[in-house]
Structures are given as structure tokens and as C-alpha cells.
């Protein structure tokens, strides 16, 4: 079978579409932990916008700390993000 070669951009778009399909099933009751990258895809915003601006808003959900000894990337409870997005939808547009 012949391999299909994709550009980096095409590959990234396919991966993001698959992630968006998974993220679209989240509800306010979802307990999954998601990253800022996931949140950016869910909100259809650039990662930098979410990481540097939106996540710094005072009413944005706080990240969960799994291991205070490790300096790992922040994780958020998906349901809290879904709820925050619903409440702040007009403000984000």
C-alpha cells in the first residue's frame, strides 16, 4: 500500500478536526482533564490567545494541580470550561 504524504499544515488540520470531534462531546458535567491546547481547539481560538489572555481572566476556571512537586502544564476540568464558555459566549465573540 502506498503512503500518503501530507504537509505539516494538512496533518495539523486533520489532528485538530479529530480533537474537535472528541471535544464537542463535552458537557458541563464532564470530569475529563484537558489542556490549554484542547481549550483553544474547543473555543476555536489561537493557542496564544487562550494561554496569554483568556486563561488569565479573573473568572476563568483555575487549573487542577495533580502533583505540586512537578512543574507540569496546567490541566482544567472540562465541565468547568464548557460552563465558562457558555456563560461568556457573548463576551468571546
C-alpha positions as CSV (number, residue, x, y, z in Angstrom):
1,X,0.0,0.0,0.0
2,X,1.3,3.4,-0.9
3,X,1.8,6.0,1.8
4,X,0.0,9.4,1.6
5,X,2.3,12.3,2.2
6,X,0.7,15.3,3.9
7,X,2.0,18.8,4.5
8,X,2.5,19.7,8.2
9,X,-0.4,22.1,7.9
10,X,-2.7,19.5,6.5
11,X,-1.6,17.0,9.1
12,X,-2.3,19.5,11.9
13,X,-5.7,20.3,10.5
14,X,-6.7,16.6,10.5
15,X,-5.4,16.2,14.1
16,X,-7.3,19.3,15.2
17,X,-10.5,18.1,13.5
18,X,-10.3,14.8,15.3
19,X,-9.7,16.6,18.6
20,X,-12.6,18.9,17.9
21,X,-14.8,15.9,17.3
22,X,-13.9,14.5,20.6
23,X,-14.1,17.8,22.5
24,X,-17.6,18.5,21.0
25,X,-19.0,15.7,23.2
26,X,-18.0,17.5,26.4
27,X,-20.8,18.7,28.7
28,X,-20.9,20.8,31.9
29,X,-20.8,17.5,33.8
30,X,-17.6,16.3,32.1
31,X,-14.8,15.5,34.5
32,X,-12.1,14.9,31.9
33,X,-8.9,16.9,32.3
34,X,-8.0,19.0,29.3
35,X,-5.0,21.2,28.3
36,X,-4.9,24.8,27.2
37,X,-4.3,23.4,23.7
38,X,-7.6,21.5,23.9
39,X,-9.4,24.6,25.2
40,X,-8.1,26.6,22.3
41,X,-9.4,24.0,19.9
42,X,-12.7,23.8,21.7
43,X,-13.1,27.6,21.7
44,X,-11.8,27.9,18.1
45,X,-9.2,30.4,19.2
46,X,-5.4,30.5,18.7
47,X,-3.5,28.8,21.5
48,X,-1.6,32.0,22.3
49,X,-4.8,33.9,22.8
50,X,-6.1,31.3,25.2
51,X,-2.8,30.9,27.1
52,X,-1.9,34.6,27.4
53,X,-5.2,36.3,27.6
54,X,-8.3,34.2,28.1
55,X,-6.9,31.9,30.8
56,X,-5.6,35.0,32.7
57,X,-9.1,36.4,33.1
58,X,-10.1,36.5,36.8
59,X,-13.3,34.4,36.3
60,X,-11.6,31.7,34.2
61,X,-11.5,28.3,35.9
62,X,-8.4,27.5,37.8
63,X,-6.2,24.7,36.7
64,X,-6.1,21.4,38.7
65,X,-2.8,20.5,40.5
66,X,-2.1,16.8,40.3
67,X,1.4,16.8,41.6
68,X,2.7,20.0,43.2
69,X,6.3,18.7,43.0
70,X,6.2,18.7,39.2
71,X,6.1,21.8,37.1
72,X,3.7,20.2,34.5
73,X,1.4,22.0,32.1
74,X,-1.9,23.2,33.5
75,X,-4.9,20.9,33.3
76,X,-8.5,22.0,33.6
77,X,-11.7,20.2,34.4
78,X,-13.6,20.1,31.1
79,X,-17.0,20.7,32.5
80,X,-15.9,23.9,34.2
81,X,-14.5,25.1,30.8
82,X,-17.7,24.2,29.0
83,X,-19.8,26.1,31.6
84,X,-17.4,29.1,31.5
85,X,-17.6,29.2,27.7
86,X,-21.4,29.1,27.8
87,X,-21.7,31.9,30.3
88,X,-19.1,34.1,28.5
89,X,-20.1,33.3,24.9
90,X,-21.2,36.8,24.0
91,X,-18.1,38.3,25.5
92,X,-15.8,36.0,23.5
93,X,-17.4,36.9,20.1
